[in-house]
Amino acid sequence: MRPGITRGSIQDFQTNVGDRVNFDFDKSDLDDTDRATLQKQAAWLQRFPGVVLSLEGHCDERGTREYNLALGARRAQSVKDYLTSLGVTASRLETISYGKERPACGESNEAC
């Protein structure tokens, strides 16, 4: 725990647990690294039962608007499904897809 970070805060979640998973191009399935991050998130959520999270699905600029909205929705739902399988109450997890309208990374390259 870093000094100055309040336990149970969003900053605690982002800094000490990890607040995102990244998907491969055109994929919505979770890999081992994603599942490890989500396991830490589930444990944190169990310690702080009053927290409600918004699970956002993002995509890059490739593909149509409609396709990427659907892909972002599948990505957010994959995360929700896994967290609920780990015991997190589904009503604490809201999903939203931003598709390519609000990319998590603003660069246009494979690393992003």
One Martini backbone bead per residue (centre of mass of N, CA, C, O) as a GRO file, in nm:
protein
  112
    1MET     BB    1   0.093   0.039   0.026
    2ARG     BB    2   0.061   0.355  -0.042
    3PRO     BB    3   0.112   0.651   0.058
    4GLY     BB    4  -0.202   0.834   0.069
    5ILE     BB    5  -0.387   0.584   0.035
    6THR     BB    6  -0.709   0.489   0.044
    7ARG     BB    7  -0.883   0.248   0.152
    8GLY     BB    8  -1.124   0.172  -0.102
    9SER     BB    9  -1.032   0.335  -0.330
   10ILE     BB   10  -0.979   0.401  -0.652
   11GLN     BB   11  -0.675   0.440  -0.616
   12ASP     BB   12  -0.630   0.167  -0.485
   13PHE     BB   13  -0.729  -0.001  -0.719
   14GLN     BB   14  -0.537   0.108  -0.941
   15THR     BB   15  -0.256   0.072  -0.784
   16ASN     BB   16  -0.293  -0.224  -0.613
   17VAL     BB   17  -0.456  -0.401  -0.846
   18GLY     BB   18  -0.596  -0.308  -1.109
   19ASP     BB   19  -0.815  -0.158  -1.375
   20ARG     BB   20  -0.717  -0.358  -1.621
   21VAL     BB   21  -0.778  -0.514  -1.933
   22ASN     BB   22  -0.642  -0.679  -2.222
   23PHE     BB   23  -0.707  -0.727  -2.560
   24ASP     BB   24  -0.705  -0.875  -2.833
   25PHE     BB   25  -0.755  -0.864  -3.144
   26ASP     BB   26  -1.084  -0.933  -3.185
   27LYS     BB   27  -1.133  -0.988  -2.867
   28SER     BB   28  -1.313  -1.142  -2.552
   29ASP     BB   29  -1.105  -1.314  -2.420
   30LEU     BB   30  -0.941  -1.453  -2.151
   31ASP     BB   31  -0.643  -1.456  -2.003
   32ASP     BB   32  -0.425  -1.524  -1.755
   33THR     BB   33  -0.364  -1.228  -1.688
   34ASP     BB   34  -0.654  -1.135  -1.660
   35ARG     BB   35  -0.742  -1.335  -1.438
   36ALA     BB   36  -0.541  -1.235  -1.226
   37THR     BB   37  -0.652  -0.950  -1.205
   38LEU     BB   38  -0.950  -1.034  -1.140
   39GLN     BB   39  -0.882  -1.178  -0.876
   40LYS     BB   40  -0.787  -0.921  -0.732
   41GLN     BB   41  -1.049  -0.766  -0.768
   42ALA     BB   42  -1.238  -0.959  -0.618
   43ALA     BB   43  -1.097  -0.942  -0.346
   44TRP     BB   44  -1.136  -0.639  -0.312
   45LEU     BB   45  -1.449  -0.641  -0.337
   46GLN     BB   46  -1.490  -0.815  -0.080
   47ARG     BB   47  -1.364  -0.592   0.116
   48PHE     BB   48  -1.558  -0.374  -0.065
   49PRO     BB   49  -1.903  -0.391  -0.081
   50GLY     BB   50  -1.977  -0.075  -0.170
   51VAL     BB   51  -1.865  -0.119  -0.448
   52VAL     BB   52  -1.911   0.015  -0.777
   53LEU     BB   53  -1.870  -0.089  -1.115
   54SER     BB   54  -1.742   0.012  -1.432
   55LEU     BB   55  -1.750  -0.171  -1.732
   56GLU     BB   56  -1.535  -0.110  -2.001
   57GLY     BB   57  -1.561  -0.110  -2.356
   58HIS     BB   58  -1.290  -0.116  -2.586
   59CYS     BB   59  -1.152   0.018  -2.894
   60ASP     BB   60  -1.042   0.067  -3.194
   61GLU     BB   61  -1.062   0.203  -3.526
   62ARG     BB   62  -1.121  -0.067  -3.621
   63GLY     BB   63  -1.396  -0.080  -3.774
   64THR     BB   64  -1.706  -0.047  -3.704
   65ARG     BB   65  -1.912   0.095  -3.492
   66GLU     BB   66  -2.098  -0.149  -3.441
   67TYR     BB   67  -1.885  -0.365  -3.398
   68ASN     BB   68  -1.735  -0.221  -3.157
   69LEU     BB   69  -1.973  -0.211  -2.965
   70ALA     BB   70  -2.005  -0.520  -2.949
   71LEU     BB   71  -1.716  -0.585  -2.856
   72GLY     BB   72  -1.720  -0.412  -2.599
   73ALA     BB   73  -1.955  -0.568  -2.471
   74ARG     BB   74  -1.813  -0.845  -2.461
   75ARG     BB   75  -1.578  -0.757  -2.283
   76ALA     BB   76  -1.738  -0.658  -2.037
   77GLN     BB   77  -1.890  -0.930  -1.997
   78SER     BB   78  -1.645  -1.110  -1.942
   79VAL     BB   79  -1.568  -0.968  -1.683
   80LYS     BB   80  -1.832  -1.002  -1.531
   81ASP     BB   81  -1.849  -1.311  -1.542
   82TYR     BB   82  -1.586  -1.363  -1.387
   83LEU     BB   83  -1.646  -1.205  -1.128
   84THR     BB   84  -1.904  -1.367  -1.058
   85SER     BB   85  -1.754  -1.646  -1.041
   86LEU     BB   86  -1.592  -1.510  -0.777
   87GLY     BB   87  -1.853  -1.359  -0.606
   88VAL     BB   88  -1.956  -1.116  -0.745
   89THR     BB   89  -2.205  -0.907  -0.756
   90ALA     BB   90  -2.376  -0.809  -1.033
   91SER     BB   91  -2.499  -0.531  -0.916
   92ARG     BB   92  -2.186  -0.408  -0.899
   93LEU     BB   93  -2.191  -0.442  -1.227
   94GLU     BB   94  -2.135  -0.231  -1.489
   95THR     BB   95  -2.200  -0.196  -1.839
   96ILE     BB   96  -1.998  -0.055  -2.115
   97SER     BB   97  -1.981   0.069  -2.451
   98TYR     BB   98  -1.739   0.254  -2.665
   99GLY     BB   99  -1.570   0.133  -2.855
  100LYS     BB  100  -1.423   0.372  -3.077
  101GLU     BB  101  -1.515   0.649  -2.934
  102ARG     BB  102  -1.326   0.552  -2.657
  103PRO     BB  103  -1.026   0.498  -2.634
  104ALA     BB  104  -0.780   0.386  -2.414
  105CYS     BB  105  -0.598   0.447  -2.667
  106GLY     BB  106  -0.475   0.710  -2.890
  107GLU     BB  107  -0.314   0.527  -3.056
  108SER     BB  108  -0.205   0.402  -3.396
  109ASN     BB  109  -0.119   0.084  -3.287
  110GLU     BB  110  -0.033  -0.228  -3.178
  111ALA     BB  111   0.047  -0.154  -2.880
  112CYS     BB  112  -0.240  -0.016  -2.829
   0.00000   0.00000   0.00000
